[in-house]
């Protein structure tokens, strides 16, 4: 098994439970890690034999554009799409971070991480 990781995918989105969060929106960072066999690609040197990280980035951007109340829900939607569209992926970890969350305090970001195995 090997890993393909995308780190700090930047997105502006409208997630949150408070009306001002969904109206105004905020900056987010998304990290994705998928586990799959990379042996064939390591030998063939062909994109068709690996997980295309451009495809993962597209999934993240599309799912981040759909407003949700909870970051957990966004992370699960991203993983569901990865498993649906990239059949060689066995495990996926997604973390979604809201930059400067609207909470009473000086907090740089809040992060939710979800790790799932293909069923």
C-alpha positions in Angstrom: 0.0 0.0 0.0 1.0 3.6 -0.5 -0.4 7.0 0.1 -1.4 10.0 -2.1 -1.7 13.2 -0.1 -3.0 16.6 -0.9 -2.1 19.2 1.7 -3.7 22.6 2.4 -6.2 22.8 -0.5 -7.5 26.4 -0.1 -11.3 27.0 -0.5 -13.7 29.8 0.3 -17.0 28.3 1.4 -20.2 28.9 3.3 -20.3 26.3 6.0 -21.6 26.8 9.5 -24.6 26.6 11.9 -24.9 30.4 12.3 -26.7 32.4 9.6 -23.7 34.9 9.3 -21.4 31.9 8.6 -23.4 30.8 5.7 -24.1 34.3 4.4 -20.6 35.7 4.6 -18.5 32.5 4.2 -14.9 31.9 5.3 -11.6 30.5 4.3 -10.9 26.8 4.7 -8.0 24.4 4.3 -8.6 20.8 3.4 -6.1 17.9 3.6 -6.7 14.6 2.0 -4.8 11.3 2.3 -5.8 8.2 0.4 -4.3 4.7 0.7 -4.0 2.5 -2.4 -1.6 0.1 -4.1 1.0 2.1 -5.9 3.1 -0.8 -7.1 1.7 -1.0 -10.6 2.1 2.8 -11.2 5.7 2.6 -9.7 6.5 0.1 -12.5 4.4 1.4 -15.4 4.9 5.1 -15.0 1.4 5.6 -16.2 -1.3 7.9 -14.7 -4.0 5.3 -15.3 -2.3 3.0 -12.8 -2.5 5.4 -9.9 -4.9 7.7 -8.1 -5.1 11.0 -10.0 -4.6 13.8 -7.4 -6.1 16.3 -9.9 -9.3 14.3 -9.6 -9.2 14.4 -5.8 -8.7 18.2 -5.9 -11.7 18.5 -8.2 -13.9 16.5 -5.7 -12.7 18.7 -2.8 -13.5 21.9 -4.7 -17.0 20.7 -5.7 -17.9 19.4 -2.3 -16.6 22.5 -0.5 -18.9 24.6 -2.8 -22.0 22.9 -1.3 -23.0 24.6 2.0 -23.2 22.4 5.1 -23.8 23.1 8.8 -21.1 20.8 10.0 -17.5 20.2 8.8 -18.0 16.5 9.6 -20.7 16.4 6.9 -18.4 18.0 4.4 -15.5 15.6 5.2 -17.9 12.6 4.8 -19.2 13.8 1.4 -15.6 14.2 0.2 -14.7 10.7 1.3 -17.9 9.2 -0.2 -17.1 10.8 -3.6 -13.5 9.5 -3.4 -14.7 6.0 -2.8 -17.4 6.2 -5.5 -15.1 7.7 -8.2 -11.7 6.2 -7.4 -12.3 2.4 -6.9 -8.7 1.6 -6.1 -8.7 3.7 -2.9 -9.0 1.5 0.2 -8.8 4.1 3.0 -9.2 7.9 3.1 -8.6 10.6 5.6 -10.0 14.1 5.2 -9.5 17.0 7.5 -11.4 20.3 7.0 -10.2 23.4 8.8 -12.1 26.6 9.2 -9.7 29.5 9.4 -10.5 32.2 12.1 -13.7 30.5 13.3 -16.4 32.9 14.8 -15.9 31.8 18.4 -15.3 34.0 21.4 -11.5 33.8 21.5 -8.3 34.0 19.5 -8.3 30.8 17.6 -6.4 30.3 14.4 -8.5 27.5 13.1 -10.7 24.6 14.0 -10.2 21.2 12.3 -12.4 18.2 11.9 -10.8 14.9 10.7 -12.5 11.8 9.4 -10.8 8.5 8.6 -12.8 5.8 6.8 -12.1 2.4 5.2 -13.9 1.3 2.1 -16.7 -1.0 3.1 
